[in-house]
Amino acid sequence: MSEPIISMKNVDYAYENKAVLSNINFEIPQGAFMGLVGPNGGGKTTLIKLILGILKPDHGEISLFNEPIGKFRAWNHIGFVSQKSNSFNKGFPATVFEVVSMGLTAKVGYLKFFTKKHKAEILKAIDQVGMGEYAYQNIGNLSGGQQQRVFIARSLVNDPKLLILDEPTVGVDNENVQRFYDLLHQLNQERNITLLLVTHDTGIMTEHATDIVCLNKTLYFHGDPKEYSSLTDRDLSRFYGHPVNLVTHDH
Ligand code: ADP
């Protein structure tokens, strides 16, 4: 079994007095493509904030790359793409190259000139997400799906080992959702980047994910897509708290 990249033990979290996560235990092994699903308000974003160190658990332990989160410093190993990333307005005055270069500012610092090597790294990341021909176009003129690819490129310049994506395909049309998942699959397989993806696209996710976690205050399920697909509508309705039809893609 490979090393866990993220490990949570007995984690509880409450906002003020409202318990949101209770007794969460799970590990994400290196190289996994984990899909995190659950109803709205189930605590998915809170869980991500705990992993990113934005919130601190009330109880329990979180480790990243085998280090307690309080001691963890290698934040450049973790890339984050949120659903709000793809909201640049038309005409926003930054090119794809400039947006991706922002990913390097942690390493290089603001207002410093990029070296040739940095420029090459930026262009390589843009190529890797299939956006090479758009490198000097304004980000605001691109579609939601294309913008999301650019935000992945912005993470890739830091050579992340873990990429966390919070509903990255909200507002992206169907055809581009498929292409977006193909890109994630490629990053996972070819660059061995561990992925944690919060999503409502349960059908398409079961085609790509290696692990699925269902969260609704507690962890209801953790298994592989096959086991997940074998859950009945009744199991899922109990978990979601309302009737659910599991939509799967026939391929
Ligand atoms: P999800 O991402 O699964 O929709 P969230 O983690 O956003 O779930 O929210 C879990 C619960 O915590 C919800 O009931 C939400 O209203 C509540 N919540 C989220 N953020 C805050 C906050 N900053 N203060 C108080 N309650 C919050």
Residues whose N, C-alpha, C, O or C-beta is under 5 A from the ligand:
A	BS01	ADP	Y15 V20 P39 N40 G41 G42 G43 K44 T45 T46
